[in-house]
Amino acid sequence: MSALQQPPIIAVLIPCYNEQPTIARVIEDFRRQLPSAVIYVFDNCSTDATAATAKEHGAVVIKEPRKGKGFVIESMFDKINADIYVTVDGDDTYPAEDVHKLIDPVLAGDADMVVGARLSNYADNSFQPMHLFGNKLIRSLVNWMGNARLTDIMSGYRAFSRRVVEKIPVVSAGFEVETEMTIQMLYHRMKIAEVQVSYRPRPADSISKLSLWRDGLRVLWKIFSLFRAFKPLTFFGFLGLILLLAGLLAGLAPINDYITNPGHYVRHVPLAILATGLIILSAGCFFLGILLHAINWRLRELHNVITRKQYIK
């Protein structure tokens, strides 16, 4: 590092909702690993002494009154100015000593975001079987959408550059925010890397806030919504193909009537009307997909140009 070059500003961002039993250990562990970093605790409507405990241990506490992890991440992006951002949950499940493995590729410019992948090295009872199944399902869908080979989509342990904060919008409200960030990164063709980290179970006095079915369904809906928005030609083209096949199937009987009956009399009039409607809807879906694809491409071009100008400044 040259004499004129300033060391990077590192911000450790910890979203918290009732994490009083563990937040002190998380703060102290990351302070030992990153003594020059500023540690921020975002208190998301906690009803215990999370905020007071965090202040006692030297963290900067910021209140986020809108309940939901997505709102916390949005607030982090809006309020914190740094060169390197590290996000980690406040439940003491991620080891602070692995943070350098996340930060180093970002500092070297080898990745825009580095994710701490947990699924190859986790302690017993860290995950429920259904959590592992849901993670695998979501990972498969996201990798298919983004043509990627990621192994852990929903990890809360990440390091990323200022460029990510300036380029990636966050609109999710809850736990689906990690999935949204990953899909946004793939859509904008930014570099995501993974490093393997260990993952330990929550301490006995710490309670998980994750709801398997509610949050799982929200994640799946978010994937569906982003797929429709980011790949409209594929989405509406597939829908148009289904409608086209249904229309052709419904039209078999009327066409057969027209060909075989004397005077071309059509007996299956309702099916003829249904087939016509389905074919019209199919054509509409194809044209809508083409139109939205063209608009989407143009908006991405404009977004990249605007972001690049802001980043250069």
GUPANU-190969 format. One record per residue (C-alpha): x, y, z; residue in one letter; residue number from 0. Coordinates in Angstrom, 3 decimals. Example, Ala and Ser with C-alpha at 12.3 -4.5 7.8 and 13.67 -1.06 7.14 Angstrom:
# residues 2
((12.300, -4.500, 7.800), A, 0)
((13.670, -1.060, 7.140), S, 1)
END
This chain:
# residues 313
((0.000, 0.000, 0.000), M, 0)
((1.427, 3.375, -0.966), S, 1)
((1.880, 6.170, 1.528), A, 2)
((-0.915, 8.166, -0.083), L, 3)
((-3.363, 5.267, -0.205), Q, 4)
((-5.791, 5.142, 2.683), Q, 5)
((-6.743, 1.820, 4.284), P, 6)
((-10.207, 0.632, 3.317), P, 7)
((-13.133, 1.547, 5.523), I, 8)
((-14.728, -1.674, 6.759), I, 9)
((-18.198, -1.781, 8.252), A, 10)
((-19.513, -4.836, 10.091), V, 11)
((-23.307, -4.804, 9.895), L, 12)
((-25.296, -6.946, 12.337), I, 13)
((-29.093, -7.126, 12.004), P, 14)
((-30.674, -8.023, 15.330), C, 15)
((-34.060, -8.925, 16.704), Y, 16)
((-33.923, -10.044, 20.352), N, 17)
((-30.318, -11.248, 20.299), E, 18)
((-29.333, -10.128, 23.803), Q, 19)
((-27.821, -13.514, 24.804), P, 20)
((-25.335, -13.533, 21.908), T, 21)
((-24.773, -10.007, 20.596), I, 22)
((-21.931, -9.186, 23.022), A, 23)
((-19.907, -12.226, 21.896), R, 24)
((-20.486, -11.401, 18.229), V, 25)
((-19.301, -7.804, 18.685), I, 26)
((-16.196, -8.777, 20.673), E, 27)
((-15.259, -11.577, 18.272), D, 28)
((-15.415, -9.312, 15.235), F, 29)
((-13.590, -6.491, 17.011), R, 30)
((-10.689, -8.858, 17.675), R, 31)
((-10.567, -9.887, 14.013), Q, 32)
((-11.158, -6.395, 12.555), L, 33)
((-9.940, -3.840, 15.117), P, 34)
((-10.169, -0.946, 12.641), S, 35)
((-13.711, -1.730, 11.492), A, 36)
((-16.810, 0.088, 12.676), V, 37)
((-19.389, -2.325, 14.065), I, 38)
((-23.028, -1.395, 13.545), Y, 39)
((-25.920, -3.159, 15.227), V, 40)
((-29.269, -2.574, 13.571), F, 41)
((-31.913, -3.085, 16.226), D, 42)
((-35.054, -4.310, 14.479), N, 43)
((-37.852, -3.843, 17.031), C, 44)
((-36.143, -5.842, 19.798), S, 45)
((-38.083, -6.163, 23.041), T, 46)
((-35.091, -7.246, 25.125), D, 47)
((-31.830, -5.458, 25.994), A, 48)
((-30.119, -6.109, 22.637), T, 49)
((-29.564, -2.400, 21.915), A, 50)
((-28.291, -1.580, 25.403), A, 51)
((-25.910, -4.548, 25.397), T, 52)
((-24.569, -3.597, 21.979), A, 53)
((-23.911, -0.016, 23.131), K, 54)
((-22.121, -1.270, 26.241), E, 55)
((-19.728, -3.192, 24.000), H, 56)
((-18.945, -0.232, 21.775), G, 57)
((-21.156, -0.894, 18.761), A, 58)
((-22.999, 1.855, 16.923), V, 59)
((-26.702, 1.071, 17.363), V, 60)
((-29.191, 2.135, 14.711), I, 61)
((-32.912, 1.588, 15.150), K, 62)
((-34.953, 0.185, 12.267), E, 63)
((-38.664, 0.457, 13.139), P, 64)
((-39.912, -1.552, 10.141), R, 65)
((-39.863, -5.167, 11.217), K, 66)
((-38.165, -7.504, 8.740), G, 67)
((-34.608, -8.356, 7.738), K, 68)
((-35.117, -6.918, 4.259), G, 69)
((-35.934, -3.524, 5.740), F, 70)
((-32.788, -3.756, 7.867), V, 71)
((-30.597, -4.482, 4.833), I, 72)
((-32.203, -1.582, 2.973), E, 73)
((-31.471, 0.706, 5.911), S, 74)
((-27.875, -0.520, 6.017), M, 75)
((-27.391, 0.302, 2.357), F, 76)
((-28.929, 3.754, 2.796), D, 77)
((-27.143, 4.834, 5.974), K, 78)
((-23.672, 3.275, 6.001), I, 79)
((-20.800, 4.536, 3.872), N, 80)
((-17.828, 2.169, 3.636), A, 81)
((-15.476, 0.489, 1.182), D, 82)
((-16.098, -3.052, 2.418), I, 83)
((-19.322, -4.232, 4.018), Y, 84)
((-19.598, -7.376, 6.121), V, 85)
((-23.049, -8.639, 7.088), T, 86)
((-23.417, -11.283, 9.758), V, 87)
((-26.294, -12.467, 11.903), D, 88)
((-26.291, -11.617, 15.588), G, 89)
((-26.973, -15.170, 16.772), D, 90)
((-23.300, -16.218, 17.095), D, 91)
((-23.592, -19.033, 14.547), T, 92)
((-20.925, -17.702, 12.160), Y, 93)
((-17.247, -17.708, 13.248), P, 94)
((-15.622, -14.296, 13.189), A, 95)
((-12.211, -15.801, 12.402), E, 96)
((-13.453, -16.672, 8.915), D, 97)
((-14.144, -13.039, 8.054), V, 98)
((-10.741, -12.560, 6.390), H, 99)
((-11.555, -15.307, 3.893), K, 100)
((-14.588, -13.264, 2.885), L, 101)
((-12.923, -9.853, 2.788), I, 102)
((-9.662, -10.694, 0.992), D, 103)
((-11.187, -11.562, -2.440), P, 104)
((-13.236, -8.347, -2.352), V, 105)
((-10.169, -6.266, -1.498), L, 106)
((-8.223, -7.957, -4.294), A, 107)
((-10.979, -7.208, -6.800), G, 108)
((-11.569, -10.893, -7.508), D, 109)
((-15.224, -10.709, -6.455), A, 110)
((-17.916, -8.128, -5.827), D, 111)
((-19.489, -10.288, -3.132), M, 112)
((-18.165, -13.259, -1.188), V, 113)
((-20.628, -15.557, 0.559), V, 114)
((-19.775, -17.740, 3.513), G, 115)
((-21.161, -21.110, 2.416), A, 116)
((-22.215, -23.232, 5.380), R, 117)
((-23.513, -26.503, 3.973), L, 118)
((-20.234, -28.431, 3.834), S, 119)
((-19.168, -27.794, 7.424), N, 120)
((-21.958, -27.436, 9.945), Y, 121)
((-22.434, -28.828, 13.406), A, 122)
((-25.101, -31.345, 14.332), D, 123)
((-28.505, -29.775, 15.040), N, 124)
((-27.550, -26.614, 13.148), S, 125)
((-30.229, -27.289, 10.543), F, 126)
((-33.533, -29.106, 10.557), Q, 127)
((-33.976, -31.626, 7.713), P, 128)
((-36.695, -29.491, 6.114), M, 129)
((-34.393, -26.454, 6.220), H, 130)
((-31.778, -28.374, 4.251), L, 131)
((-34.387, -29.535, 1.743), F, 132)
((-35.713, -25.986, 1.315), G, 133)
((-32.211, -24.599, 0.892), N, 134)
((-31.460, -27.200, -1.777), K, 135)
((-34.706, -26.449, -3.630), L, 136)
((-34.117, -22.689, -3.599), I, 137)
((-30.476, -23.146, -4.600), R, 138)
((-31.488, -25.269, -7.576), S, 139)
((-34.047, -22.706, -8.742), L, 140)
((-31.667, -19.756, -8.395), V, 141)
((-28.817, -21.583, -10.132), N, 142)
((-31.169, -22.504, -12.978), W, 143)
((-32.358, -18.893, -13.295), M, 144)
((-28.896, -17.366, -13.160), G, 145)
((-26.907, -20.147, -14.846), N, 146)
((-24.752, -20.378, -11.722), A, 147)
((-23.263, -23.054, -9.475), R, 148)
((-23.713, -21.584, -6.022), L, 149)
((-23.955, -23.898, -3.027), T, 150)
((-25.535, -21.684, -0.339), D, 151)
((-28.065, -19.064, -1.402), I, 152)
((-29.389, -18.107, 2.025), M, 153)
((-26.247, -17.540, 4.056), S, 154)
((-26.310, -14.370, 6.148), G, 155)
((-22.501, -14.137, 6.268), Y, 156)
((-21.312, -11.981, 3.363), R, 157)
((-18.687, -9.421, 2.405), A, 158)
((-19.161, -7.066, -0.520), F, 159)
((-17.902, -3.855, -2.025), S, 160)
((-19.396, -0.398, -2.237), R, 161)
((-20.212, -1.140, -5.883), R, 162)
((-22.774, -3.719, -4.751), V, 163)
((-24.478, -1.217, -2.463), V, 164)
((-24.646, 1.355, -5.259), E, 165)
((-25.921, -1.058, -7.895), K, 166)
((-28.164, -3.609, -6.187), I, 167)
((-31.673, -2.504, -5.153), P, 168)
((-33.272, -4.187, -2.147), V, 169)
((-37.060, -4.401, -2.072), V, 170)
((-37.667, -7.502, 0.058), S, 171)
((-39.052, -7.119, 3.547), A, 172)
((-38.058, -10.360, 5.253), G, 173)
((-35.673, -13.320, 5.233), F, 174)
((-35.937, -13.649, 1.461), E, 175)
((-33.560, -10.692, 1.124), V, 176)
((-30.462, -12.938, 0.756), E, 177)
((-32.122, -14.751, -2.136), T, 178)
((-33.046, -11.447, -3.745), E, 179)
((-29.505, -10.088, -3.424), M, 180)
((-28.083, -13.229, -5.023), T, 181)
((-30.506, -13.084, -7.962), I, 182)
((-29.869, -9.358, -8.400), Q, 183)
((-26.132, -9.992, -8.471), M, 184)
((-26.511, -12.675, -11.125), L, 185)
((-28.860, -10.499, -13.162), Y, 186)
((-26.411, -7.580, -13.161), H, 187)
((-23.560, -9.988, -13.979), R, 188)
((-21.562, -9.124, -10.901), M, 189)
((-18.988, -11.526, -9.514), K, 190)
((-20.082, -13.782, -6.660), I, 191)
((-17.598, -16.056, -4.933), A, 192)
((-18.102, -18.558, -2.142), E, 193)
((-15.761, -19.599, 0.637), V, 194)
((-16.478, -22.452, 2.980), Q, 195)
((-17.096, -21.448, 6.585), V, 196)
((-18.094, -23.462, 9.617), S, 197)
((-21.578, -23.067, 11.047), Y, 198)
((-22.536, -23.806, 14.607), R, 199)
((-25.938, -24.184, 16.259), P, 200)
((-27.535, -21.372, 18.164), R, 201)
((-26.724, -21.260, 21.867), P, 202)
((-29.394, -22.780, 24.089), A, 203)
((-30.585, -19.375, 25.291), D, 204)
((-30.995, -17.993, 21.731), S, 205)
((-34.265, -18.502, 19.837), I, 206)
((-34.534, -18.723, 16.051), S, 207)
((-36.930, -16.298, 14.374), K, 208)
((-37.127, -18.260, 11.126), L, 209)
((-40.518, -19.743, 10.254), S, 210)
((-40.040, -22.717, 7.939), L, 211)
((-43.300, -22.558, 5.992), W, 212)
((-44.011, -18.821, 6.081), R, 213)
((-40.494, -17.706, 5.196), D, 214)
((-40.002, -20.600, 2.773), G, 215)
((-43.113, -19.629, 0.831), L, 216)
((-42.007, -15.987, 0.814), R, 217)
((-38.650, -16.988, -0.648), V, 218)
((-40.316, -19.078, -3.355), L, 219)
((-42.676, -16.218, -4.200), W, 220)
((-39.717, -13.847, -4.410), K, 221)
((-37.960, -16.206, -6.844), I, 222)
((-41.125, -16.393, -8.946), F, 223)
((-41.518, -12.588, -8.944), S, 224)
((-37.889, -11.939, -9.871), L, 225)
((-37.977, -14.622, -12.562), F, 226)
((-41.029, -12.946, -14.106), R, 227)
((-39.355, -9.526, -13.885), A, 228)
((-35.831, -10.429, -15.002), F, 229)
((-36.630, -13.063, -17.634), K, 230)
((-39.945, -11.970, -19.121), P, 231)
((-39.315, -13.588, -22.502), L, 232)
((-38.753, -16.994, -20.894), T, 233)
((-41.647, -16.581, -18.457), F, 234)
((-44.273, -15.283, -20.866), F, 235)
((-42.934, -17.420, -23.714), G, 236)
((-43.419, -20.560, -21.627), F, 237)
((-46.877, -19.376, -20.582), L, 238)
((-47.716, -18.642, -24.214), G, 239)
((-46.546, -22.103, -25.228), L, 240)
((-48.820, -23.734, -22.637), I, 241)
((-51.785, -21.667, -23.854), L, 242)
((-50.958, -22.514, -27.462), L, 243)
((-50.900, -26.257, -26.752), L, 244)
((-54.143, -25.990, -24.767), A, 245)
((-55.735, -24.063, -27.632), G, 246)
((-54.654, -26.647, -30.197), L, 247)
((-55.966, -29.441, -27.978), L, 248)
((-59.307, -27.687, -27.530), A, 249)
((-59.501, -27.067, -31.267), G, 250)
((-59.064, -30.700, -32.325), L, 251)
((-62.770, -31.549, -32.115), A, 252)
((-64.009, -28.410, -33.986), P, 253)
((-61.395, -28.905, -36.687), I, 254)
((-62.416, -32.546, -37.045), N, 255)
((-66.065, -31.441, -37.351), D, 256)
((-65.172, -28.965, -40.072), Y, 257)
((-63.203, -31.538, -42.057), I, 258)
((-65.490, -34.575, -41.754), T, 259)
((-69.044, -33.196, -41.604), N, 260)
((-70.997, -32.356, -44.781), P, 261)
((-71.238, -28.634, -45.256), G, 262)
((-68.403, -28.138, -42.777), H, 263)
((-70.840, -28.006, -39.889), Y, 264)
((-69.130, -27.515, -36.515), V, 265)
((-70.925, -29.191, -33.630), R, 266)
((-68.414, -28.339, -30.876), H, 267)
((-68.991, -24.582, -30.932), V, 268)
((-67.990, -23.941, -27.267), P, 269)
((-64.686, -25.717, -27.853), L, 270)
((-64.125, -23.652, -30.979), A, 271)
((-64.657, -20.454, -28.995), I, 272)
((-62.360, -21.697, -26.206), L, 273)
((-59.641, -22.662, -28.682), A, 274)
((-59.818, -19.255, -30.378), T, 275)
((-59.532, -17.463, -27.034), G, 276)
((-56.578, -19.578, -25.929), L, 277)
((-54.732, -18.989, -29.199), I, 278)
((-55.295, -15.226, -28.919), I, 279)
((-54.033, -15.251, -25.308), L, 280)
((-51.024, -17.292, -26.416), S, 281)
((-50.105, -14.751, -29.069), A, 282)
((-50.560, -11.943, -26.532), G, 283)
((-48.171, -13.659, -24.096), C, 284)
((-45.519, -14.117, -26.788), F, 285)
((-45.700, -10.466, -27.845), F, 286)
((-45.751, -9.281, -24.214), L, 287)
((-42.641, -11.328, -23.467), G, 288)
((-40.807, -9.881, -26.465), I, 289)
((-41.823, -6.329, -25.537), L, 290)
((-40.849, -6.652, -21.872), L, 291)
((-37.562, -8.306, -22.832), H, 292)
((-36.668, -5.333, -25.041), A, 293)
((-37.645, -2.841, -22.315), I, 294)
((-35.782, -4.845, -19.689), N, 295)
((-32.612, -4.892, -21.771), W, 296)
((-32.763, -1.153, -22.363), R, 297)
((-33.365, -0.391, -18.691), L, 298)
((-30.381, -2.535, -17.718), R, 299)
((-28.200, -0.608, -20.163), E, 300)
((-29.333, 2.725, -18.684), L, 301)
((-28.895, 1.446, -15.134), H, 302)
((-25.341, 0.290, -15.867), N, 303)
((-24.407, 3.634, -17.410), V, 304)
((-25.853, 5.644, -14.492), I, 305)
((-24.233, 3.403, -11.905), T, 306)
((-20.863, 3.538, -13.645), R, 307)
((-20.929, 7.353, -13.663), K, 308)
((-21.780, 7.432, -9.946), Q, 309)
((-19.081, 4.871, -9.152), Y, 310)
((-16.413, 6.856, -11.045), I, 311)
((-17.332, 9.997, -9.116), K, 312)
END
